[in-house]
Amino acid sequence: SLQFVRKLSGFTRPSKVNELTFARAVDQVARAAHELLDSLVTNAPPRDRDVEATKVRARTAARFGSSGAKRTT
């Protein structure tokens, strides 16, 4: 949220006058993001990171060959 508000406002740190408004904006963005994520609905089963990583390694090996092979040019 902080990064988004910084990007949107163009300030990395707000002035003393704008600190309260800046902090309020960060809180509102965080709240909106949580509301969005909490309200999303999906029928897809949860993903297992280990299974997905194994699939990626298999696709990479099929595409580029095994990582132990040396390329000659």
C-alpha positions in Angstrom: 0.0 0.0 0.0 2.8 2.4 0.9 4.6 1.8 -2.4 1.4 2.4 -4.3 0.6 5.6 -2.5 4.2 6.8 -3.0 4.0 6.0 -6.8 0.6 7.7 -7.1 1.5 10.8 -5.2 5.1 11.1 -6.5 6.4 11.5 -3.0 8.8 9.0 -1.3 8.2 10.8 2.0 5.4 13.3 2.5 6.0 16.7 4.1 4.9 17.2 7.7 1.8 19.0 6.5 0.8 16.0 4.3 1.8 13.1 6.7 -1.7 12.5 8.0 -3.3 12.5 4.6 -0.5 10.2 3.3 -0.9 7.8 6.2 -4.7 7.8 5.7 -4.3 7.0 2.0 -2.0 4.1 2.8 -4.6 2.7 5.3 -7.4 3.1 2.8 -5.5 1.4 0.0 -4.6 -1.5 2.3 -8.2 -1.8 3.4 -9.5 -1.8 -0.2 -6.9 -4.4 -1.2 -8.0 -6.7 1.7 -11.7 -6.2 0.8 -10.9 -7.1 -2.8 -9.0 -10.3 -1.9 -11.5 -11.4 0.7 -14.4 -11.0 -1.8 -12.9 -12.9 -4.7 -14.4 -16.3 -5.5 -12.8 -19.1 -7.4 -13.6 -22.7 -8.1 -10.0 -23.7 -8.8 -8.3 -25.9 -6.3 -5.5 -24.3 -4.3 -2.0 -24.7 -5.9 0.9 -26.4 -4.3 4.1 -24.5 -4.8 6.3 -27.6 -4.8 4.1 -29.2 -7.5 4.1 -26.0 -9.6 7.9 -25.7 -9.2 8.3 -29.3 -10.4 6.2 -28.6 -13.5 8.3 -25.5 -14.3 11.5 -27.5 -14.0 10.1 -30.2 -16.3 9.0 -27.6 -18.9 12.4 -25.9 -18.7 14.3 -29.2 -19.1 12.1 -30.2 -22.1 12.6 -26.8 -23.7 16.3 -26.2 -23.1 17.6 -29.7 -22.1 19.0 -30.7 -18.8 20.9 -28.1 -16.7 24.0 -30.3 -16.7 24.5 -30.2 -20.4 27.1 -27.8 -21.8 26.3 -25.8 -24.9 28.9 -25.5 -27.7 28.8 -22.6 -30.1 
